Amino acid sequence: MKVIDNIEELKKEIKALNGSIGLVPTMGALHDGHKSLIEKSVSENNNTVVSIFVNPIQFCAGEDLDKYPRTLEADLKLCKDAGVEIVFTPTPEIMYEGDKNNLTLICPPYAAVDKLCGKSRPGHFDGVCSVVAKLFNLTKANKAYFGQKDAQQLFIIKKMVKDLNFDIEIVPCPIVREQDGLALSSRNKYLDTEERQIALNISKALKLAQSDYKKGIATKRSIVDNTLKLLEQMDVEYIEFVDDNNFEFVDALDDKTRVLIAARTPNSNTRLIDNILLK
Ligand code: PAF
C-alpha cells in the first residue's frame, strides 16, 4: 500500500495502476462505516484509493475543524488490512496550494442546499463538492463510494456528477450502526457514556417512525411528536421528510419518504445526523 501526501506523486501512481479504480473519500478517523465502503470498493475494483483529508473549506466558522479526530496510524492499518492500493493524505496547503480563500468552487444549486444540513452550515456543500470534484479528477476513479448517513451530501454529489457530466459512478452504501442502533460517525468520539445513551434516541426515533409507517399508523405529525419526546434532552435542529428520489420535502408519507434528523447533545454540543427510508 502506498501512502502519498502530494499531488505529483499521486498522479504518477494513478497512471501506473492497471484496471478499474474505486475511490473512498474520507476525513479519516475511520470506523466500521468507512470500512464497509472500503471493502465494497476493494471487492468491485482492481484498485482502491482512499483519501484522508480533513477538508477545511467544508467547515463553517465555529465548527470543530481544529478538534476533528485525527487517527492516521490506525486509519492506515485499517486500509492496509482491507487491501487498499493507495492512501492519499494531503495537507490543506498541498490540496489548495496555500490559498484556500482564492479557489474556484463548485456550488450546488440553492434548492439543494437551502434545507436540512445546508441551512445551518452555509458553504458546507460548496466545500464538499469542490474537494470531491478535485479527488475525482486526481484519482480518475471509475466508482466512488459514499455512505447514506450523509444523505443530503450523497444526493448533492450525485446531482453534481450528473449536472457536470463527471465520468464516474456514485455507489451509495448503507448506514452502518452499532449493535444498539447508533449510527457510526467519527463525531461519536466526542460522546461520553451518558451522552451516547442520549444520542441513541435518534436511531430509536427513526426506527419507531419506520415501524409505525409499516403498521399504517404514522403521520408526519405523529413522527415529529414521538421524535421530540424521545429527543427532549437534545437540541433538535431538524426532523424532516423528503422524497428520496429528488430530496424535495413531502406532505404525505410513502415508501420513498426518507426521514432525516439532526440534533445536538447536551454537554459536548456534538451535532449528530441520521436518517431512515420508511419502506
Ligand atoms: O463525508 C465526508 O467524510 C466528507 O464530507 C467527504 C465526502 C470526505 C468530503 O470531504
Boltz pocket constraint, residues with backbone or C-beta under 6 A from the ligand:
constraints:
  - pocket:
      binder: B
      contacts: [[A, 25], [A, 26], [A, 27], [A, 51], [A, 53], [A, 55], [A, 58], [A, 127], [A, 128], [A, 131], [A, 132], [A, 150], [A, 153]]
      max_distance: 6.0
